[in-house]
Amino acid sequence: MLRWNEESSQVQAAALMRPAVSASEKVESICQTILAKVNAQGDAALLALAKEFDNRAEPRLRVPLDEINAAEKMLSPELKYAIDTAYANVKCFHQAQLPKDIKLSTQPGVECELKYQAIEAVGIYVPGGSAPLPSSVIMQGVLAQLSGAKTVVLTTPVQGDKAINPAILYAAKLCGITTIIESGGAGAIAAMAYGTESVPKVNKIFGPGNSFVTMAKQLVAQTIPGMAIDMPAGPSEVLVIADERANPEFIAADLLSQAEHGADSQVILLCNSETIIKQTQDALTRQLANLSRKDTAEQALVNSSLILVDSIAQAFDVSAQYGPEHLILQLADASPYLDAVKNAGSVFVGDYTPESAGDYASGTNHVLPTYGYSATYSSLNLLDFFRTYTVQTISKSGLTELSKAILPLADAEGLDAHANAVSIRLEAINNEQ
């Protein structure tokens, strides 16, 4: 337990430091090497990376269409129902976000439009190194489907001699995705960014991943003209704000639900009760012992913090400093504090709103900014799959009137050609009269 007000600013900062960030220089160097290999060698590099990092003796890249179609039969009725339900809820929530073009006259004879156009080719990264994540397929695939993108590429790693998980294939089929590539990590990001013999080049890459995936996304966005990414979505993190009447078992369960994602995940508790924190520590020990991914969660907890704050108000201040991907409010009444929420990717309000609901099936998106980027990035939404552009149409009378604003501004900026493009038209209008 860390007593916030009794620690130095250095200790406080260390408690909120992401483990993956501290290793970023090494990660960047490795990713640059991988990107260069994939750019130069294409499919051959991807196959070599699958052997090296995923322990695949005979790797392949494209998943045959007949395997995608057959996946549904391999699912239990319960899992198929769960995927169908999650798909329907996510589609319902995001369909309401479909944009509408705007058209208006800013002044007589001057018509302006804002138009939305789907990004033509998108890449979806689905983590899968330690566990299959059909939910991640749904969270991204539904949005690509709703946008009407012409090319959708899905990449996901497959370990050893395992077959790609049928739940991933079925979720992809629901979303209309047929280009599925068995490749992960920085190599998969490079393949979608540069294009290879088997992997179509895309315009924008989406999806969460480990620190290598996150770094690779940032590097391709910085170095490839026209390439974009959704956000720096990396290792998962959760911050719980709990009061003195919160349930320690609920708190521990929520912390562990993120800790089990990966060893580089991070979980933080901010609480105004020393008793609740101690009870949460006990609950963590008990619940951890029963987890199938105990070792992974245990490693994540090493980089995590249970922090005693003086007040709930102070907890929100600390949370804003951290900028959590997920923010859980286990408070008797969270409503007075909702306006105090800052820099959070997604917020879960009340004792009975676990983060797991948003991860899977409530309808909101689970692709969220991490590393503190929630201060400037938003949760994934349908507009991320669109680009906007503007159109203007001006009549003769409209230009005549608008020139009273254009010409003085062009003159003030010393841009004679700008002014001439208007003046020459005004002269033609006057000659017609």
Protein Blocks (a to p, Z undefined) as FASTA:
>chain_A
ZZfklpcfklmmmmmpcfklmmmmmmmmmmmmmmmmmmmnmmmlmmmmmmmmnopabgcf
bdcfklmmmmmmmpcfklmmmmmmmmmmmmmmmmmmpccdddddfbghiacdddddddfb
dcddddfkloccfklmmmmmmmmmmnopabdcdddddehjbccdfklmmmmmmnopabdc
ddehjllmmmmmnopaklccdfbdcddddfklmmmmmmmmmmmghiacfbdcdddddddd
ddfkbcfklmmmmmmmmmmmpmkbccddddfbfklmmmmmmmmmmmmmmpfklmmmmmmm
mmgccdddfbfklmmmmmmmnopabdcdddfblmlmmmmpghifbdcedjklcfklmmmm
nopafbdceehlmmmpccddfklmpccdddddddfklmmmmmmmmmmmmmmnopaklmmm
mmmmmmmmmmmZZ
